[in-house]
Amino acid sequence: MRLSCTALALVTTALLLACEKSPLPAGPAGATGSAVGKTEGVGTAATSGKAKVAFLLATLQEERYQKDKKYFEDKAIALGLAPFTLSADNDNAKQLSQLEDALSKGAKVIVVQPTDSTAAASYVQKAHAKGAKVVAYDRAIKSDDLDVYVSHDAFKVGVIEAEEAVKATGGKGNYVLLDGQSGHSVVAEIDRGYMSVLKPLIDKGDIKVVVQRNHDSWSPEQSLKTMEDAIAKTKGDIQAILANNSGMARGAVQAIQAGNLGAKNIFLAGADTDAANANYVCEGKQSIEVLKDIKPLAEKAAEVALTLSQGKELSGTTGKPPMFALPVLLVTKENAKALLVDTGFHSAKAVPACK
């Protein structure tokens, strides 16, 4: 059947009007580099009138950051905010673009884990120019104009690892320090914690740091290579390994096992307490982890975002820029179940060796 031009025009107009009235479907949940999870509806009727808050993570590749995302979003939504999460895949240029995108979408608060603490100073300037506030999350931003910094006590992480290493080694021997990505404030603070304990012993000649190296993206693969080199350099004469995070500690475990050095009981510390590392601790393949409990950190950041979005003054901070420093805890084979399984940080299935 042939339609007249007039009839065809009427049909086309009706279809266009129907499309305008039909809502677009939400995008897929969990997409890295775009709004993810429960936040796809930001800007729709469901979130209209709620303050938009951007949660910009450096990466979602590490196990722990899936928890950061979930806990932050859940708390922010419960507080009446409209959060959306973006991951930069450890790419500075990508994170800057995401910041600009978040501001263009009307975000009132930017909660950001910077890919680079120095470069992120420009984020504060750009956000303030748009009337938005900036919360540095987990890692510092080197700007006097930063609104607030919410983090674990990274200095204490280094202190705990170093103190436990000194106890285990009698304060003597060859040490390897596995540092995270160069330029990160957390790396600097953990290392400052290491040295607050180790420097007197290094100065006396009792401890020798045989290898200290940064690792891009805190890479377990690069850490494995560093440890292989360190083992070759010292012919396996290593007494302690201090890693800035769990991923790099896993690389060290692999190198120790591959080098048949498990019987030497080399002291090995990591931080973040990923499930695999908790299991290593309980199996005796790793000495300790430092627990940086994610839920209180993420929830505190969401609470701070709410306060800033309302234009209210923060209380309970220290220093300048103002900071909230959350406590960290030593995890050993003896207390792993109580700290991790009983509290729900990990399921019993995820850490079967921790009984």
URQUI-V672517 format. One record per residue. N is the residue number from 1. PHI is phi in degrees with one decimal (NA if undefined). PSI is psi in whole degrees, 0 to 359 (999 if undefined). Layout:
n:phi:psi
N:PHI:PSI
N:PHI:PSI
This chain:
n:phi:psi
1:NA:133
2:-96.3:134
3:-95.8:145
4:-70.5:162
5:-57.6:320
6:-64.9:315
7:-64.2:318
8:-62.2:320
9:-63.9:320
10:-65.5:319
11:-64.0:315
12:-61.2:316
13:-61.0:318
14:-63.6:319
15:-64.8:318
16:-62.8:318
17:-64.6:322
18:-65.3:319
19:-64.9:322
20:-64.3:330
21:-87.1:348
22:-90.1:127
23:-70.8:147
24:-75.8:144
25:-70.0:152
26:-69.5:151
27:-73.7:174
28:-68.4:141
29:-73.1:149
30:82.1:10
31:-72.9:118
32:-70.3:134
33:91.5:2
34:-141.3:174
35:-58.3:135
36:-132.2:171
37:62.9:229
38:-81.6:7
39:-104.8:6
40:-63.1:336
41:-83.8:4
42:-56.4:129
43:96.7:352
44:-90.4:181
45:-59.2:330
46:-64.9:333
47:-120.1:5
48:-62.4:137
49:88.9:347
50:-93.1:143
51:-68.9:128
52:-81.5:135
53:-128.3:123
54:-93.0:132
55:-111.2:102
56:-102.0:106
57:-96.0:144
58:-64.4:325
59:-158.6:156
60:-116.2:11
61:-74.3:326
62:-75.4:144
63:-52.7:316
64:-64.7:330
65:-73.5:342
66:-64.6:326
67:-71.2:317
68:-53.9:311
69:-60.0:310
70:-62.2:310
71:-66.5:321
72:-65.2:311
73:-61.8:315
74:-59.9:315
75:-69.0:318
76:-62.3:317
77:-64.8:318
78:-62.5:331
79:-84.6:356
80:92.6:16
81:-94.6:168
82:-117.1:88
83:-86.0:152
84:-143.3:141
85:-111.1:138
86:-131.8:142
87:-117.5:133
88:-94.3:358
89:53.5:38
90:58.9:30
91:-113.0:115
92:-58.6:313
93:-63.2:321
94:-66.2:320
95:-67.0:321
96:-61.1:317
97:-62.6:321
98:-67.5:322
99:-60.1:311
100:-61.7:322
101:-65.5:317
102:-62.5:319
103:-66.5:322
104:-66.3:335
105:-86.4:0
106:90.4:22
107:-62.1:131
108:-87.5:333
109:-135.4:135
110:-110.8:114
111:-100.8:113
112:-130.4:132
113:-96.0:102
114:-69.1:141
115:-70.6:332
116:-145.7:121
117:-65.5:327
118:-77.2:312
119:-61.5:331
120:-70.5:352
121:-58.0:327
122:-67.6:334
123:-61.7:319
124:-62.9:316
125:-62.2:314
126:-64.9:319
127:-67.0:315
128:-62.8:326
129:-63.4:335
130:-99.3:6
131:80.0:16
132:-101.5:156
133:-100.7:157
134:-125.8:129
135:-112.3:118
136:-77.2:126
137:-114.4:123
138:74.3:325
139:-131.1:144
140:-72.8:158
141:-116.8:128
142:-82.5:77
143:-149.0:129
144:-68.9:344
145:-92.9:359
146:-55.9:139
147:-74.5:318
148:-168.2:153
149:-122.0:124
150:-117.7:119
151:-156.2:165
152:-74.6:165
153:-79.8:87
154:-64.7:326
155:-58.7:318
156:-66.3:327
157:-55.7:311
158:-63.5:320
159:-62.4:313
160:-61.2:312
161:-59.6:314
162:-68.3:318
163:-62.5:317
164:-67.5:325
165:-65.2:316
166:-62.6:319
167:-61.1:316
168:-70.9:329
169:-104.1:359
170:69.1:20
171:71.3:27
172:-139.3:156
173:116.1:185
174:-91.2:128
175:-116.0:146
176:-118.6:130
177:-111.7:118
178:-101.6:103
179:-94.1:152
180:-74.8:197
181:-63.9:136
182:-60.0:139
183:94.8:355
184:-88.8:135
185:-64.1:326
186:-64.3:320
187:-59.8:313
188:-62.2:320
189:-71.0:319
190:-63.8:316
191:-63.0:324
192:-63.1:322
193:-64.4:317
194:-54.4:308
195:-70.0:333
196:-61.4:334
197:-97.9:317
198:-85.0:331
199:-56.1:316
200:-59.3:324
201:-76.4:328
202:-67.0:316
203:-61.9:327
204:-77.3:345
205:88.1:5
206:-74.9:324
207:-116.2:138
208:-123.9:124
209:-84.2:103
210:-81.5:332
211:-147.5:132
212:-139.4:123
213:-146.4:143
214:-83.0:156
215:-135.2:121
216:-57.5:136
217:56.0:22
218:55.2:43
219:-74.0:125
220:-62.4:325
221:-66.4:317
222:-66.6:323
223:-63.6:319
224:-57.2:315
225:-64.8:319
226:-58.9:316
227:-69.5:323
228:-60.4:317
229:-64.5:318
230:-65.3:321
231:-65.1:318
232:-65.8:319
233:-64.6:321
234:-100.7:0
235:56.0:36
236:81.4:6
237:-85.6:75
238:-128.4:132
239:-103.2:333
240:-151.1:145
241:-130.4:123
242:-113.3:119
243:-111.9:139
244:-67.2:338
245:-150.3:176
246:-67.4:320
247:-58.7:314
248:-69.8:329
249:-64.1:324
250:-63.4:320
251:-60.0:321
252:-67.2:319
253:-58.3:315
254:-60.4:317
255:-65.5:319
256:-63.4:315
257:-66.1:317
258:-66.0:329
259:-87.1:7
260:55.0:41
261:-107.1:10
262:-57.6:325
263:-70.6:346
264:-77.2:348
265:52.8:49
266:-64.7:129
267:-66.8:131
268:-138.5:124
269:-121.9:144
270:-138.2:179
271:-144.2:146
272:114.3:327
273:61.8:54
274:-60.3:157
275:-57.9:316
276:-60.2:320
277:-71.3:322
278:-59.2:319
279:-65.1:320
280:-59.6:318
281:-60.6:314
282:-70.0:334
283:-83.8:346
284:89.3:7
285:-82.5:341
286:-135.3:146
287:-79.8:305
288:-145.2:164
289:-129.6:160
290:-111.9:121
291:-80.6:121
292:-111.6:90
293:-62.3:123
294:-77.9:320
295:-59.1:310
296:-63.6:328
297:-66.3:308
298:-64.3:320
299:-69.3:323
300:-62.1:319
301:-62.3:321
302:-66.3:320
303:-64.0:319
304:-64.1:319
305:-60.3:319
306:-61.9:312
307:-59.1:315
308:-66.3:322
309:-65.7:335
310:-91.3:358
311:72.8:22
312:-94.2:162
313:-81.2:142
314:-83.5:148
315:-129.9:152
316:91.1:8
317:-90.5:165
318:-130.3:154
319:75.3:184
320:-141.4:122
321:-60.1:157
322:-59.7:142
323:-139.0:143
324:-108.6:118
325:-109.5:111
326:-87.8:147
327:-70.2:158
328:-124.8:159
329:-133.0:145
330:-75.9:130
331:-112.6:125
332:-124.2:173
333:-58.6:325
334:-73.5:326
335:-109.9:4
336:-59.1:315
337:-62.2:315
338:-65.2:319
339:-79.8:330
340:-108.4:309
341:-80.0:311
342:-64.7:333
343:-90.0:350
344:86.6:6
345:-61.2:319
346:-130.6:150
347:-78.1:157
348:-61.5:328
349:-67.3:326
350:-73.7:334
351:-129.9:68
352:-62.6:337
353:-79.2:346
354:-93.8:89
355:-114.9:999
